[in-house]
Amino acid sequence: MELIDGKKVADHIKGEIAKEVEILLNEGKKKPHLAAILVGHDGGSETYVAHKVKACEQVGFDSTLLRFEDDITEAELLKQVDLLNLNPDIDGFIVQLPLPKHIDEQKVIEAISSDKDVDGFHPVNVGKMVIGLDAFVSATPAGIVDLLNFYKISTKGKHVVVLGRSNIVGRPMSVLLSQKGMDATVTVCHSRTENLKEITNTADIIIAAIGIPEFVTADMVKTGAVIVDVGTTRVASTETKSGWKLKGDVKFDEVAPKCSFITPVPGGVGPMTIVSLLKNTLKAGKKRVK
Ligand code: GUN
């Protein structure tokens, strides 16, 4: 079994992005600039956004964090989105999800200008990605593709089982994997799937993105399979200062000995998601910067 080191790959790609920023600056162009909107004080969202801001610093991007309280109205948030759409200094921006219940997330996503939508959540980007046109691709699926490529794990003709059908991970992941070049045979499983264990046992590669800690057990996995764990549920822990730790969707200790490759949590997919966001921001910056 080989551990897939997402942090190592992410650091390598960050180094390449930093070099590209240097080139832009040497050409007299401006740094790429990512903005993030964070509403409220959800612990997970705070951590993710802090990591994104730090990653921007590491590669030499500018970043702007706009924070709002939970009681911000939908109209006010939409106004803030529009200000970022219109701000020529901002190359791309994200609205960290989830949003408070009184705000329609889809409406906010659709308000983001598709050429600044570096999360790749806008229907224009999703649609372009589905038909194989150049688009901003959702960060986690794009990061998983980079991770598989880095470890030379071929998906050609392989049976990939994607667990989960979310708009952010499962659905775009399944589309990317079936595209020309990736050439996988993809099965998407979800909460209504029958005979799940029989299906996962035929998988050469399992992408676990259902958000249920330790859902994938050894009896669900074929010997020699590749396991990509997207889960990041916070569970209470007495082992850490913070009082919580991240748990993946895979029961790591019993599954790891059976596989050829596996991603740990943390340190697997997570760092790659942030790097994909940086890549999208660099791409947005290059398109906009003159
Ligand atoms: N919440 C969980 N993952 C993400 C992400 O990739 N982007 C945004 N905007 N919110 C998230």
Boltz pocket constraint, residues with backbone or C-beta under 6 A from the ligand:
constraints:
  - pocket:
      binder: B
      contacts: [[A, 94], [A, 95], [A, 96], [A, 97], [A, 98], [A, 119], [A, 139], [A, 140], [A, 168], [A, 273]]
      max_distance: 6.0
